[in-house]
Amino acid sequence: MFNKDFSSFVILANTPFIEASKRDKFKEFLNKTITKDFKDMIKEFIFPYTDEEKDNYKIWIVLLKLETYEEAKLVANSL
């Protein structure tokens, strides 16, 4: 079943672990490189982990929150 609560998110999988103190710089990097054509559409970058979880996982993700499903689909299809 499709969950509409998450329909406006894009998942960037397999990203490096980013410490909380460096996340603003990583957001700037993403806006200048990967998401540069969509930076006005991205409402929020979500890092669903804490610094304390660094050694618990091997794969990291960043969620891009957009306003609508259509925007998320456009961004996802372009990455």
MODELLER restraints for C-alpha pairs under 7 A, 6 or more apart:
rsr = mdl.restraints
at = mdl.atoms
rsr.add(forms.Gaussian(group=physical.xy_distance, feature=features.Distance(at['CA:7:A'], at['CA:69:A']), mean=5.16, stdev=0.5))
rsr.add(forms.Gaussian(group=physical.xy_distance, feature=features.Distance(at['CA:8:A'], at['CA:65:A']), mean=5.98, stdev=0.5))
rsr.add(forms.Gaussian(group=physical.xy_distance, feature=features.Distance(at['CA:8:A'], at['CA:66:A']), mean=5.17, stdev=0.5))
rsr.add(forms.Gaussian(group=physical.xy_distance, feature=features.Distance(at['CA:8:A'], at['CA:67:A']), mean=6.10, stdev=0.5))
rsr.add(forms.Gaussian(group=physical.xy_distance, feature=features.Distance(at['CA:8:A'], at['CA:68:A']), mean=5.01, stdev=0.5))
rsr.add(forms.Gaussian(group=physical.xy_distance, feature=features.Distance(at['CA:8:A'], at['CA:69:A']), mean=4.45, stdev=0.5))
rsr.add(forms.Gaussian(group=physical.xy_distance, feature=features.Distance(at['CA:8:A'], at['CA:72:A']), mean=5.22, stdev=0.5))
rsr.add(forms.Gaussian(group=physical.xy_distance, feature=features.Distance(at['CA:9:A'], at['CA:63:A']), mean=6.33, stdev=0.5))
rsr.add(forms.Gaussian(group=physical.xy_distance, feature=features.Distance(at['CA:9:A'], at['CA:64:A']), mean=5.44, stdev=0.5))
rsr.add(forms.Gaussian(group=physical.xy_distance, feature=features.Distance(at['CA:9:A'], at['CA:65:A']), mean=4.61, stdev=0.5))
rsr.add(forms.Gaussian(group=physical.xy_distance, feature=features.Distance(at['CA:9:A'], at['CA:66:A']), mean=6.00, stdev=0.5))
rsr.add(forms.Gaussian(group=physical.xy_distance, feature=features.Distance(at['CA:9:A'], at['CA:72:A']), mean=5.92, stdev=0.5))
rsr.add(forms.Gaussian(group=physical.xy_distance, feature=features.Distance(at['CA:10:A'], at['CA:63:A']), mean=5.72, stdev=0.5))
rsr.add(forms.Gaussian(group=physical.xy_distance, feature=features.Distance(at['CA:10:A'], at['CA:64:A']), mean=5.02, stdev=0.5))
rsr.add(forms.Gaussian(group=physical.xy_distance, feature=features.Distance(at['CA:10:A'], at['CA:65:A']), mean=6.63, stdev=0.5))
rsr.add(forms.Gaussian(group=physical.xy_distance, feature=features.Distance(at['CA:10:A'], at['CA:72:A']), mean=5.94, stdev=0.5))
rsr.add(forms.Gaussian(group=physical.xy_distance, feature=features.Distance(at['CA:10:A'], at['CA:76:A']), mean=6.14, stdev=0.5))
rsr.add(forms.Gaussian(group=physical.xy_distance, feature=features.Distance(at['CA:11:A'], at['CA:61:A']), mean=6.58, stdev=0.5))
rsr.add(forms.Gaussian(group=physical.xy_distance, feature=features.Distance(at['CA:11:A'], at['CA:62:A']), mean=5.96, stdev=0.5))
rsr.add(forms.Gaussian(group=physical.xy_distance, feature=features.Distance(at['CA:11:A'], at['CA:63:A']), mean=4.70, stdev=0.5))
rsr.add(forms.Gaussian(group=physical.xy_distance, feature=features.Distance(at['CA:11:A'], at['CA:64:A']), mean=6.32, stdev=0.5))
rsr.add(forms.Gaussian(group=physical.xy_distance, feature=features.Distance(at['CA:12:A'], at['CA:61:A']), mean=5.45, stdev=0.5))
rsr.add(forms.Gaussian(group=physical.xy_distance, feature=features.Distance(at['CA:12:A'], at['CA:62:A']), mean=5.13, stdev=0.5))
rsr.add(forms.Gaussian(group=physical.xy_distance, feature=features.Distance(at['CA:12:A'], at['CA:63:A']), mean=6.17, stdev=0.5))
rsr.add(forms.Gaussian(group=physical.xy_distance, feature=features.Distance(at['CA:13:A'], at['CA:60:A']), mean=6.35, stdev=0.5))
rsr.add(forms.Gaussian(group=physical.xy_distance, feature=features.Distance(at['CA:13:A'], at['CA:61:A']), mean=4.51, stdev=0.5))
rsr.add(forms.Gaussian(group=physical.xy_distance, feature=features.Distance(at['CA:13:A'], at['CA:62:A']), mean=6.71, stdev=0.5))
rsr.add(forms.Gaussian(group=physical.xy_distance, feature=features.Distance(at['CA:14:A'], at['CA:59:A']), mean=5.25, stdev=0.5))
rsr.add(forms.Gaussian(group=physical.xy_distance, feature=features.Distance(at['CA:14:A'], at['CA:60:A']), mean=5.18, stdev=0.5))
rsr.add(forms.Gaussian(group=physical.xy_distance, feature=features.Distance(at['CA:14:A'], at['CA:61:A']), mean=5.78, stdev=0.5))
rsr.add(forms.Gaussian(group=physical.xy_distance, feature=features.Distance(at['CA:15:A'], at['CA:60:A']), mean=5.25, stdev=0.5))
rsr.add(forms.Gaussian(group=physical.xy_distance, feature=features.Distance(at['CA:15:A'], at['CA:61:A']), mean=5.51, stdev=0.5))
rsr.add(forms.Gaussian(group=physical.xy_distance, feature=features.Distance(at['CA:16:A'], at['CA:60:A']), mean=6.19, stdev=0.5))
rsr.add(forms.Gaussian(group=physical.xy_distance, feature=features.Distance(at['CA:17:A'], at['CA:60:A']), mean=6.03, stdev=0.5))
rsr.add(forms.Gaussian(group=physical.xy_distance, feature=features.Distance(at['CA:19:A'], at['CA:51:A']), mean=5.79, stdev=0.5))
rsr.add(forms.Gaussian(group=physical.xy_distance, feature=features.Distance(at['CA:20:A'], at['CA:51:A']), mean=6.52, stdev=0.5))
rsr.add(forms.Gaussian(group=physical.xy_distance, feature=features.Distance(at['CA:31:A'], at['CA:39:A']), mean=5.69, stdev=0.5))
rsr.add(forms.Gaussian(group=physical.xy_distance, feature=features.Distance(at['CA:38:A'], at['CA:75:A']), mean=6.96, stdev=0.5))
rsr.add(forms.Gaussian(group=physical.xy_distance, feature=features.Distance(at['CA:41:A'], at['CA:66:A']), mean=6.05, stdev=0.5))
rsr.add(forms.Gaussian(group=physical.xy_distance, feature=features.Distance(at['CA:42:A'], at['CA:64:A']), mean=6.42, stdev=0.5))
rsr.add(forms.Gaussian(group=physical.xy_distance, feature=features.Distance(at['CA:42:A'], at['CA:65:A']), mean=5.91, stdev=0.5))
rsr.add(forms.Gaussian(group=physical.xy_distance, feature=features.Distance(at['CA:42:A'], at['CA:66:A']), mean=4.91, stdev=0.5))
rsr.add(forms.Gaussian(group=physical.xy_distance, feature=features.Distance(at['CA:43:A'], at['CA:65:A']), mean=5.53, stdev=0.5))
rsr.add(forms.Gaussian(group=physical.xy_distance, feature=features.Distance(at['CA:43:A'], at['CA:66:A']), mean=5.29, stdev=0.5))
rsr.add(forms.Gaussian(group=physical.xy_distance, feature=features.Distance(at['CA:43:A'], at['CA:67:A']), mean=6.80, stdev=0.5))
rsr.add(forms.Gaussian(group=physical.xy_distance, feature=features.Distance(at['CA:44:A'], at['CA:64:A']), mean=6.00, stdev=0.5))
rsr.add(forms.Gaussian(group=physical.xy_distance, feature=features.Distance(at['CA:44:A'], at['CA:65:A']), mean=5.07, stdev=0.5))
rsr.add(forms.Gaussian(group=physical.xy_distance, feature=features.Distance(at['CA:45:A'], at['CA:62:A']), mean=6.77, stdev=0.5))
rsr.add(forms.Gaussian(group=physical.xy_distance, feature=features.Distance(at['CA:45:A'], at['CA:63:A']), mean=5.78, stdev=0.5))
rsr.add(forms.Gaussian(group=physical.xy_distance, feature=features.Distance(at['CA:45:A'], at['CA:64:A']), mean=4.92, stdev=0.5))
rsr.add(forms.Gaussian(group=physical.xy_distance, feature=features.Distance(at['CA:45:A'], at['CA:65:A']), mean=6.35, stdev=0.5))
rsr.add(forms.Gaussian(group=physical.xy_distance, feature=features.Distance(at['CA:46:A'], at['CA:62:A']), mean=5.75, stdev=0.5))
rsr.add(forms.Gaussian(group=physical.xy_distance, feature=features.Distance(at['CA:46:A'], at['CA:63:A']), mean=4.89, stdev=0.5))
rsr.add(forms.Gaussian(group=physical.xy_distance, feature=features.Distance(at['CA:46:A'], at['CA:64:A']), mean=6.39, stdev=0.5))
rsr.add(forms.Gaussian(group=physical.xy_distance, feature=features.Distance(at['CA:47:A'], at['CA:61:A']), mean=6.99, stdev=0.5))
rsr.add(forms.Gaussian(group=physical.xy_distance, feature=features.Distance(at['CA:47:A'], at['CA:62:A']), mean=5.09, stdev=0.5))
rsr.add(forms.Gaussian(group=physical.xy_distance, feature=features.Distance(at['CA:47:A'], at['CA:63:A']), mean=6.52, stdev=0.5))
rsr.add(forms.Gaussian(group=physical.xy_distance, feature=features.Distance(at['CA:66:A'], at['CA:72:A']), mean=5.91, stdev=0.5))
